[in-house]
């Protein structure tokens, strides 16, 4: 059942971006700013719950932004729905530490066990999705197509 107050964060991975893993790169800073602005718009529209797969890049940045909003007194919750139990296994130690820190601080963990988890769980649950990145990228285009099929409100930044 779709929850209109639940918003997913989805987007490109650093390996797909011109700046790679350099989060201090100007383009990355702009993407993060647009993501936070879209999250603020969602909050203004009554969204109080954010969900992330914690994939590297936009999904992780959104989860971190949600926790930052919460730490400043924002009335938000973070649900994490990793795509697999081993998704961070081969990541750089710093990003792996961020991943496990986010899981620990999340309000809810949707375990990647069962029929629906990760992106599948998100598409069945959310009322809105914030998509960060190039919509012509095949993975993002497919996600947007699936979100449209589920009649999910889509915000591309």
Beta strands, then each sheet from edge to edge (+ up, - down):
strand 1: 3-11
strand 2: 49-52
strand 3: 77-80
strand 4: 108-109
strand 5: 126-132
strand 6: 153-156
sheet 1: 4+ 3+ 2+ 1+ 5+ 6+
end
